[in-house]
Amino acid sequence: MFLNEKLVLPSHWSLSWKLTIWISFVTICSLLCCARECATEDAAVGVTYRNAVFFKVVRPHSLSYVFKALPARDFGAAFGNYPRPAYLIQAQPPTLCDTDSGDGSALTFDGSLVLVERGGCSFLSKTLIAQEHGAAGVLIYDHEVDNFSAFVDMVDDKSGRGEEVHIPSAFLLGIDGHHLSTALSSSSVQRIDLVIPLNITADPDLLYEHPPWSLY
């Protein structure tokens, strides 16, 4: 049943009961994206399935979902083919606005993808620092943990360094980054294994593997 079909309710039902049924119908249809009849775009945030990058966590199994991120608009490279699985590690310091690892050790990312918290410096600065220390790519998550839907368009900071960035970066929702970062802060998880990018066009059923807290 789709929204462009007529929902017929028995005439003897009360107005309040009919209204309750109708509201429930609209809510369910919206959550199911109207059985895939809706456009492949998150209109509230301007992120389409064509300009997003998707990845799936392989390990830890507690986070074995498909995540969506928005690549930087005008700096860095596109997400290409990474080893399967690719490795995601937590930046130290989390915002990656300097190179102080916090424990006196040399900062090195050794070909991994790096999870970075938003804030403190520009998106481009974070990506450049990660690149200079061996990162293969950067996922920057919002510092607002309750951000379930608002993607940020990461743009060049106009510092004249945009052409120096040769690795990809993308923006993650705060709630997604929070779960990934929490896992990486566990003593039992040193890295997150993931597959990136996923070909959603070839296998749209992957969209049903999104995290339970996700709105898409």
Summary of the structure (lengths in Angstrom):
residues: 216
radius of gyration: 20.3
end to end distance: 19.8
largest distance: 75.1
contacts: 598
relative contact order: 0.19
helix: 25%
strand: 19%
